[in-house]
């Protein structure tokens, strides 16, 4: 169906930057939107940023002005540029895609850890 492979996470100092990547593959006819969620232990998974196939984006208030989402529809790839990282950005980041297989569905990557080094 849809496989999502994330890369780019790791350890970063406060104020530093990281760029996450996620590539989608599989037997889907179209991708309607891709994005990133994050989760810390004991809390619900929360939206970080999302981009539609038409290029519309929406970001969480907590990352506005610091994180930028972008995508290449031809490559079925989405990126999250994270700047001015804060300790509270430490989380497992999950790539997601809303894609048409037999019907529209949400698909998730395995998650990638972004950790503050302080």
Buried (B, 14 or more C-beta within 10 A) or exposed (E): EBBBBBEBBEEBEEEEEBBBBBBBEEEBEEBBBBBBBBBEEEEEBEBBBBBBBEEEBEBBEEBEEBBBBBBEBEEBBBBBBBBEBBEEBBBBBBBBBBBEBEEEEEBBBEBBEBBBEE
